[in-house]
């Protein structure tokens, strides 16, 4: 029986470990992006809400915090676009970075998304599924019971894959350094 050099065994183990980490990262990324299929709606079974705003009195700006109440029996989606968008009313703010909610689960859901910072004189209207709600500076200020959604941009799975690659590379580099 032919013996295998220990350096080859270590290299093989490192490659296997790196490959396993990559497979786990890919599986996690796929699992995070999947869920039960939701119906595509044209109208919202329920209503959009704006229960509060976050105010910054120092520069007279605010963020509109939107949510919704769905009376449907199952989840549905309304894609961002003409039937699901935030429109700014009169005022000095010209645009806002608001990624509207597109998936609607049954029940009451507060603070599903928020606009960027708006001038005190600007109103923000969310139109979704044929229904509208308008936010303005004089809405009640959000309390501690309202937590804003994460400002994620969908790059979480990509970051997980990159981190798995970096970890595998570090392990290989360290093993080579120890072997030298």
Secondary structure, 3 states (H helix, E strand, C coil): CCCCCHHHHHHHHHHHHHHHHHHHHHHHHHHHCCCCCCEECCCCCEEEEEEEEEEECCCCEEEEEEEEEECCCCCEECCCECCEEEEECCCCCCCCCCCCCCEECCEEEEEEEECCCEECCCCEEEEECCEEEEECCCCCECCCCCCCCCCCCCCHHHHHHHHHHHHHHHHHHHHHHHHC
